[in-house]
Amino acid sequence: MATLLDGLTILLLAIGCFFVFLGSFALVKMTGFFHRIHGPTKGSTLGVGCILLASIVYHTVYGSGLHPRELLITVFLFLTAPVAAHLMSRAALSLMEGRPTDPSTIPDPEGHIRDDADERAAERAGERDDG
């Protein structure tokens, strides 16, 4: 049983190290900011998650039992990494020159804001049926 758990720990460490390396490689090789932020966020989250799972297995079998520290680190990692990447992407998008406009705020020819597109489509279909 211990050999099986050792193999699982080694496998989780190898997968985790691979994804951390992949995220680091993506940070170096990608060209644009949005590509660069995507690779490390996904790779490091999955990689560190696998490394933490390996730590949980190791400390449960050989250590002093299951402690909440690895579980708390995992929860905080999976909560903070995507939120931080999203906020950095939103900040970069707001600083871009010539960025695309938000489709929900494009005025239609009558001068109304397009927040009721479904209702207007139904009205136009009704007008075509009547006319």
C-alpha positions in Angstrom: 0.0 0.0 0.0 2.8 2.4 0.8 4.4 1.7 -2.6 1.2 2.6 -4.3 0.9 5.9 -2.4 4.6 6.7 -3.1 3.9 6.1 -6.8 0.9 8.4 -6.6 2.9 11.1 -4.8 5.7 10.9 -7.4 3.1 11.0 -10.3 1.4 14.1 -8.8 4.8 15.8 -8.3 5.8 15.0 -11.9 2.5 16.3 -13.3 2.7 19.4 -11.1 6.2 20.2 -12.1 5.4 19.7 -15.7 2.5 22.2 -15.6 4.5 24.7 -13.6 7.2 24.5 -16.2 4.6 24.8 -19.0 3.2 27.9 -17.4 6.7 29.4 -17.0 7.5 28.5 -20.6 4.3 30.2 -21.8 5.2 33.4 -19.9 8.5 33.5 -21.8 7.4 32.5 -25.2 3.9 34.1 -25.7 3.9 37.5 -27.5 0.9 39.5 -26.2 -0.1 40.4 -22.7 -3.3 38.5 -22.8 -1.5 35.4 -24.1 1.1 35.8 -21.4 -1.3 36.1 -18.6 -3.3 33.0 -19.7 -0.5 30.5 -19.7 1.0 31.0 -16.3 -2.4 31.4 -14.6 -3.7 28.1 -15.9 -0.4 26.2 -15.7 0.7 27.3 -12.3 -2.8 26.8 -10.8 -2.9 23.2 -12.0 0.7 22.6 -11.3 0.7 23.9 -7.7 -2.6 22.2 -7.2 -1.0 18.8 -8.1 2.0 19.6 -5.9 -0.3 20.4 -3.0 -2.2 17.1 -3.5 1.1 15.3 -3.4 1.9 17.1 -0.2 -1.5 16.1 1.3 -0.9 12.4 0.4 2.7 12.5 1.8 1.7 14.2 5.1 -1.3 12.0 5.5 0.7 8.8 5.2 4.2 9.7 6.6 3.6 12.9 8.5 1.5 13.7 11.5 -1.8 13.3 9.7 -4.0 15.6 7.6 -3.6 19.2 8.4 -5.8 22.0 7.0 -2.8 24.1 5.8 -2.6 22.3 2.4 -6.3 22.4 2.0 -6.4 26.2 2.8 -3.5 26.9 0.4 -5.3 25.0 -2.3 -8.6 26.9 -1.7 -6.8 30.3 -1.6 -4.9 29.4 -4.7 -7.9 28.4 -6.7 -9.8 31.5 -5.5 -7.1 34.1 -6.0 -5.2 33.2 -9.1 -8.2 33.4 -11.6 -9.5 36.5 -9.9 -6.1 38.2 -10.1 -5.7 37.3 -13.8 -9.2 38.5 -14.5 -8.5 41.9 -12.8 -5.2 42.3 -14.6 -6.9 41.5 -17.9 -9.7 44.0 -17.3 -7.2 46.7 -16.3 -5.1 46.0 -19.5 -8.3 46.1 -21.6 -9.3 49.4 -20.2 -5.9 50.9 -21.0 -5.9 49.7 -24.6 -6.2 52.3 -27.4 -8.8 51.5 -30.1 -10.4 48.7 -28.2 -13.7 47.3 -29.4 -16.8 48.9 -28.0 -19.2 47.1 -25.7 -22.0 45.7 -28.0 -24.6 46.3 -25.3 -24.0 50.1 -25.5 -23.9 50.6 -29.3 -26.8 53.0 -30.1 -29.2 51.8 -32.7 -30.3 54.1 -35.6 -33.3 55.5 -33.6 -30.8 56.6 -30.9 -31.9 54.2 -28.2 -29.4 52.1 -26.3 -29.5 48.4 -27.2 -30.5 47.0 -23.9 -33.8 45.6 -25.2 -32.7 43.9 -28.4 -35.1 41.0 -28.0 -38.1 43.2 -27.6 -37.1 45.3 -30.6 -36.6 42.2 -32.7 -40.1 41.0 -31.7 -41.6 44.5 -32.6 -39.9 44.5 -36.0 -41.2 41.0 -36.7 -44.7 42.1 -35.8 -44.4 45.2 -38.1 -43.3 43.0 -41.0 -46.2 40.7 -40.4 -48.7 43.6 -40.3 -47.2 45.5 -43.3 
